[in-house]
Amino acid sequence: MNNPILERWRRVVSGGDGPAIYGPSGEVSRTFTDIQAEAEELAGHLPAISGAVALQVGNHESFPALLLAIWRAGRTVCLFDAELQGNARADIERELGVTVRTRIENGRLEFEMTGSSGNLQSGVDLYKLTSGTASRPRPIGFTAAQLLADCDHICETMGIRADDLNFGVIAFSHSYGFSNLVTPLLCGGVRLVVAPDALPRAIEAGLVATGASVLPAVPALFRGLLSASALPETLRLCISAGAPLDPAVGKEFHARFGRKIHTFYGASECGAICYDGTEEIIGEPGFVGHPLAGVRVEMVEISPPSRIRIRSDAVGIEGGIFEPADLLMRDGRGFWIVGRESDQINVAGKKVNPGEIERVIAGAPGVREVVVCGVEDPARGHEICALVAGEGDASELRRHCQALLVPWKIPRRFAFVSEIPTNARGKVSRKEVSRMFFAP
């Protein structure tokens, strides 16, 4: 099997030995030659049966070696979240021809037979699963060349170097974690901290103990880090993706720690799309910057907001073109996400973009975060509702909206919470918000 990531890895290992993987307390867990030896040993223990292999071990020190071992054996890798279990996992295993799954049992790595047949699409080196916020997770096939292209786009644009130390607290099995943490280690020798504890105190302690220089995280983790007493001087780059970053969090983080949180936008189907590499502190929500090196972004519709068309060597769909369901706008500063096509709310036959209303409410005093959704209404089609994290009350927010929105765009109902709920990937589902807080 022609796998350019394995070739890059051979160059990394031949370039010399040294610490490659650290634990959260700063101890060296693996050197580069340790990973190579572990991969060779695991390849020898992999059951000799055709079919794909599910990699479902969470953020474990053996993850990189296990990935290499599966590829060395000429098998396809399927990245599974730790939370994927039961019938949902079995259905995807059957669909992808997964015959072996990996798991951690009592701290040890084990191989387990699935009972599925090995019918598998040829030419695919790795499957990622979409987040499944709107439906069940959907598998997307990639070649190693596409994964390598995504890694190169990210490292070149973000300035991630071989002398950096990546702090790995986001899930390796997610597209974001895989491309920002795992492939930079294998393709560029970027050292990695394996940090399975996502509590703010554990992240703070891990950053200090390891002297990490790059922190890819999701907005909820950065919000939690606002309680940190200090961050190490070694931490030079903070990256936020997976969900929109609340501008208030970015402002407070910069004021407290002197570091900007750089927003990053991507999709499981195509990898990296846009990145804000500037040092400007943006006060409005939804800003994602400019396309990464090697990525071309086109507006599909003439009038904004519009879907976008992505052309890149990293796109995991035949033809190198992908159109996400997000709606974006563009101005002199770059691209802005303003919602998703499926999120459009139908009010008496009129289409409403929830992102427009969210930007208005986010500007009200005391509002930290807001999610606007539609609830079915027999008379009007949908009723506009808003879930707000922060202070204030419904009457104050209605008065604020009346000055900036036409009457039919003002939410009929408001609900208030201390934190907006997210899933394991840090994403917000408008459908779940509607069901949890505004269902009849």
C-alpha positions in Angstrom: 0.0 0.0 0.0 1.4 3.4 -1.0 1.1 5.4 2.2 2.9 8.8 2.2 2.4 9.2 5.9 4.4 6.1 6.6 7.1 7.5 4.4 7.1 10.8 6.3 7.3 8.8 9.5 10.3 7.0 8.3 12.0 10.3 7.7 11.1 11.5 11.2 12.5 8.4 12.8 15.7 8.4 10.7 16.3 12.1 11.7 17.2 11.1 15.2 15.7 9.9 18.5 14.3 12.0 21.3 11.2 12.4 23.4 8.0 12.2 21.3 5.1 11.6 23.7 4.8 13.1 27.2 2.4 12.4 30.0 0.5 15.3 31.5 3.0 15.6 34.4 5.8 16.1 32.0 7.2 12.6 32.1 8.5 11.1 28.8 6.1 8.3 27.7 7.6 7.4 24.3 10.6 8.4 22.3 10.4 8.3 18.5 12.1 4.9 18.3 9.8 3.7 21.1 6.8 4.4 18.9 8.5 2.7 16.0 9.2 -0.4 18.1 5.7 -0.4 19.5 4.2 -0.2 16.1 6.2 -3.2 14.9 5.2 -5.2 17.9 1.5 -4.3 17.6 1.5 -5.1 13.8 2.7 -8.6 14.8 -0.2 -9.1 17.3 -2.9 -7.7 15.0 -5.3 -10.6 14.1 -4.6 -11.9 10.6 -8.1 -11.4 9.2 -9.2 -9.2 6.4 -11.2 -6.1 6.9 -10.9 -2.7 8.6 -9.8 -2.0 12.2 -11.6 0.3 14.5 -9.3 2.5 16.6 -11.3 3.2 19.7 -8.8 3.7 22.6 -9.4 7.4 23.4 -6.4 9.6 24.1 -3.9 6.9 24.9 -0.1 6.9 24.5 -0.4 3.9 22.1 -2.7 5.7 19.7 0.1 6.8 17.2 1.8 3.4 17.3 -1.5 1.6 16.8 -2.3 3.8 13.8 1.1 3.0 12.2 0.7 -0.7 13.0 -2.7 -1.0 11.3 -1.3 0.8 8.2 1.8 -1.3 8.2 -0.4 -4.3 8.0 -2.2 -2.9 4.9 -5.5 -2.4 6.8 -7.9 0.5 6.8 -8.3 2.5 10.0 -11.7 3.6 11.4 -11.6 6.4 14.0 -14.3 5.8 16.6 -15.2 8.0 19.5 -15.0 6.4 22.9 -18.7 7.2 23.3 -19.8 5.2 20.3 -21.2 2.0 21.6 -24.0 -0.6 21.3 -26.1 -0.8 18.1 -24.8 2.5 16.7 -21.2 1.1 16.8 -22.3 -2.3 15.4 -24.1 -0.7 12.5 -21.1 1.4 11.4 -18.8 -1.6 11.8 -21.0 -3.6 9.4 -21.1 -0.7 7.0 -17.3 -0.2 6.9 -16.4 -3.9 7.1 -14.7 -3.6 10.5 -13.6 -7.0 11.7 -11.3 -6.0 14.5 -11.7 -3.3 17.1 -9.1 -2.0 19.6 -9.9 -1.3 23.2 -8.2 -0.5 26.5 -9.0 -3.1 29.1 -7.6 -2.7 32.6 -5.0 -0.3 31.2 -3.9 -2.7 28.5 -4.4 -2.5 24.8 -6.4 -5.4 23.4 -7.8 -6.5 20.0 -11.4 -7.8 19.8 -13.2 -9.5 17.0 -16.5 -7.8 15.9 -18.1 -10.7 14.1 -18.7 -8.4 11.0 -17.6 -9.5 7.5 -14.7 -7.7 5.9 -16.5 -6.1 2.9 -14.7 -2.8 2.5 -14.4 0.0 0.0 -10.9 -0.2 -1.6 -8.5 2.7 -1.8 -9.5 4.1 1.6 -6.7 4.4 4.3 -8.8 5.9 7.1 -12.4 6.7 7.9 -13.5 9.7 10.0 -17.0 10.0 11.5 -18.9 13.2 11.3 -20.1 14.7 14.5 -23.6 13.4 14.2 -25.3 16.6 15.6 -28.1 16.4 13.0 -28.2 12.6 12.5 -26.2 9.5 13.2 -22.4 9.8 12.6 -21.5 9.4 8.9 -18.2 7.9 7.7 -16.0 9.8 5.4 -13.1 8.0 3.6 -9.7 9.4 3.1 -6.4 8.4 1.5 -3.2 9.0 3.5 -2.3 11.6 0.8 -5.4 13.6 1.7 -4.6 13.4 5.4 -1.0 14.4 4.8 -2.2 17.4 2.8 -4.5 18.6 5.6 -1.6 18.2 8.1 0.7 20.3 5.9 -2.0 23.0 5.4 -2.4 23.3 9.1 1.2 23.3 10.1 2.2 25.8 7.4 -0.6 28.2 8.1 -0.5 28.1 11.9 3.3 28.0 12.1 3.4 24.7 14.0 7.0 23.5 14.0 9.1 20.5 14.9 10.3 22.3 18.1 6.7 22.8 19.3 5.0 20.7 22.0 1.3 20.1 21.2 -1.0 19.7 24.2 -3.4 16.9 23.3 -6.5 17.3 25.4 -9.1 17.2 22.5 -10.0 13.8 21.2 -7.5 12.1 18.8 -10.5 10.3 17.1 -12.1 13.6 16.1 -11.1 15.2 12.8 -9.7 18.3 14.7 -7.6 16.4 17.1 -6.4 13.9 14.6 -5.2 16.6 12.1 -3.8 19.0 14.7 -2.2 16.5 17.1 -1.6 13.0 15.6 -0.5 13.7 12.0 1.9 16.6 13.0 3.7 14.1 15.3 3.9 11.4 12.6 4.5 13.7 9.6 6.6 16.5 11.1 8.0 15.2 14.4 5.9 17.7 16.5 6.0 16.3 20.0 2.8 15.5 21.8 1.4 15.6 25.3 -1.3 13.0 25.9 -3.7 14.6 28.4 -6.9 12.6 28.9 -8.3 14.8 31.7 -10.2 17.8 30.3 -11.0 19.5 33.6 -9.7 23.1 33.7 -7.4 22.5 36.7 -5.9 19.4 35.0 -5.3 21.3 31.8 -3.7 24.2 33.7 -1.4 21.9 35.7 -0.5 19.9 32.5 0.4 23.1 30.6 2.7 24.2 33.4 4.3 20.8 34.0 5.0 20.1 30.4 5.8 23.6 29.1 3.6 23.0 26.1 3.7 25.6 23.4 0.5 24.9 21.4 -3.0 24.3 22.7 -5.7 23.2 20.3 -9.0 23.2 22.2 -12.7 23.8 22.0 -14.5 26.9 23.3 -15.8 25.2 26.4 -12.2 24.4 27.5 -11.0 27.9 27.0 -14.0 29.2 29.0 -12.9 26.8 31.8 -9.3 28.0 31.6 -10.5 31.5 32.5 -10.3 30.3 36.1 -6.6 29.5 35.8 -4.2 31.4 38.0 -1.6 31.6 35.3 -0.5 30.0 32.0 3.2 29.2 31.3 5.3 31.5 29.2 6.0 28.6 26.8 2.4 28.6 25.6 2.6 30.7 22.4 -0.4 29.5 20.3 -4.0 28.9 21.4 -6.4 27.5 18.8 -10.2 27.2 19.1 -12.3 25.0 16.8 -15.3 22.6 16.9 -17.9 25.3 17.8 -18.1 29.1 17.6 -15.9 30.9 20.1 -17.8 33.4 22.3 -16.0 36.8 21.7 -16.4 37.7 25.4 -14.3 34.6 26.2 -11.6 35.6 23.7 -11.5 39.1 25.1 -11.2 38.0 28.7 -8.6 35.4 27.9 -6.5 37.9 26.1 -6.9 40.5 28.9 -5.9 37.9 31.6 -3.2 36.0 29.9 -2.0 38.2 27.0 -2.7 35.6 24.4 -5.2 35.6 21.5 -7.4 32.6 21.0 -7.1 32.0 17.2 -10.3 30.7 15.7 -10.1 27.7 13.3 -12.9 26.4 11.0 -12.9 23.0 9.4 -15.2 20.0 8.6 -14.8 16.3 8.9 -15.3 15.9 5.2 -12.5 18.2 4.1 -10.3 19.1 7.0 -9.1 22.6 7.5 -10.9 25.5 5.8 -10.2 28.9 7.5 -8.0 30.3 10.2 -7.7 33.6 11.9 -3.9 34.1 12.2 -4.0 37.8 13.1 -3.6 39.3 16.5 -6.7 41.5 16.2 -9.3 40.8 19.0 -12.6 40.4 17.2 -15.6 41.6 19.2 -18.4 40.0 17.0 -19.2 36.3 16.9 -18.6 34.0 13.9 -15.3 35.3 12.6 -13.1 32.5 11.1 -10.4 34.4 9.2 -9.0 33.4 5.8 -8.6 30.1 3.9 -5.5 28.1 4.9 -2.6 27.6 2.6 -3.6 25.1 0.0 -7.3 25.7 0.4 -9.5 27.6 -2.0 -12.9 28.9 -0.8 -15.6 30.2 -3.2 -19.0 31.7 -2.4 -21.7 29.6 -4.1 -24.5 32.2 -4.1 -24.2 35.8 -5.3 -26.1 37.3 -2.4 -24.8 36.7 1.1 -25.1 34.8 3.3 -24.0 31.9 1.1 -22.8 28.4 1.2 -19.2 27.9 0.2 -17.3 25.6 -2.1 -14.0 24.2 -0.9 -11.3 23.0 -3.2 -8.3 21.3 -1.6 -6.1 18.2 -1.9 -7.3 17.3 1.6 -11.0 17.0 0.7 -12.1 13.4 1.4 -14.6 13.3 -1.4 -13.8 12.3 -5.0 -13.0 15.3 -7.1 -11.5 17.4 -4.3 -14.6 19.6 -3.9 -16.9 19.9 -0.8 -19.8 22.2 0.0 -20.6 22.3 3.8 -24.0 23.2 5.0 -22.8 26.3 6.8 -23.8 29.8 5.6 -21.0 32.4 5.5 -20.4 36.0 4.7 -17.2 37.7 3.7 -15.9 41.2 4.3 -12.5 42.9 4.2 -11.4 41.1 7.4 -12.2 37.6 6.1 -15.0 35.0 6.4 -17.8 34.9 9.0 -20.0 31.9 9.8 -23.6 33.1 10.3 -25.5 29.8 10.5 -26.3 26.6 8.7 -28.7 26.1 5.8 -30.6 23.5 7.9 -31.0 26.0 10.7 -33.1 28.4 8.7 -36.3 29.2 10.6 -39.6 29.5 8.7 -41.8 32.2 10.2 -45.1 32.5 8.3 -43.3 31.7 5.0 -40.4 34.1 5.7 -36.8 32.6 6.1 -34.9 33.7 9.2 -31.2 33.2 9.8 -30.8 32.4 13.5 -27.2 33.8 13.3 -28.5 37.3 12.6 -30.7 37.2 15.8 -27.8 35.7 17.8 -25.5 38.5 16.9 -28.1 41.1 18.1 -28.8 39.3 21.4 -25.1 38.7 22.0 -24.6 42.5 22.1 -27.0 42.9 25.0 -25.5 43.6 28.5 -24.9 40.5 30.5 -25.2 38.0 27.7 -22.3 35.7 27.4 -23.6 33.3 24.8 -26.9 32.7 23.0 -28.4 30.0 20.7 -31.5 30.8 18.6 -33.7 28.0 17.3 -37.1 27.3 15.8 -39.9 25.4 17.4 -42.8 24.1 15.3 -45.9 26.2 15.5 -49.1 25.2 13.7 -50.1 28.7 12.8 -46.8 30.3 11.9 -44.6 27.4 10.8 -42.0 28.1 13.4 -41.8 30.1 16.6 -38.4 31.8 17.3 -36.9 30.9 20.7 -33.6 31.9 22.3 -31.5 30.1 24.9 -29.3 32.6 26.8 -26.3 32.0 29.0 -25.7 35.1 31.2 -27.7 37.7 33.1 -30.8 39.6 32.3 -34.4 38.8 31.7 -36.8 38.3 28.8 -38.3 41.7 28.9 -34.9 43.4 28.8 -33.8 41.3 25.9 -37.0 42.0 24.0 -36.5 45.7 24.4 -33.0 45.3 23.1 -34.2 43.3 20.1 -36.9 45.8 19.3 -34.3 48.5 18.5 -32.4 46.3 16.1 -34.8 43.7 14.6 -38.1 43.8 12.7 -40.9 42.5 15.0 -41.3 39.1 13.3 -37.6 38.3 14.0 -37.8 38.9 17.7 -37.9 35.7 19.7 -41.2 34.8 21.2 -39.7 32.8 24.1 -36.4 33.1 26.1 -34.8 30.6 28.5 -31.8 31.2 30.7 -29.0 28.8 31.7 -25.6 29.1 33.3 -23.9 27.3 30.4 -25.1 26.4 26.9 -25.1 22.6 26.6 -22.7 21.0 24.1 -22.0 17.5 23.0 -18.7 15.5 23.4 -17.1 17.4 20.5 -18.0 20.8 22.0 -20.8 21.4 19.4 -24.2 22.9 20.0 -27.2 21.3 18.4 -30.1 23.7 17.8 -32.4 20.7 17.5 -31.4 19.5 20.9 -31.7 23.0 22.4 -35.3 23.2 21.0 -36.2 19.8 22.4 -34.6 20.3 25.8 -35.8 23.8 26.6 -38.7 24.8 24.3 -40.6 21.6 23.5 -44.4 21.8 24.1 
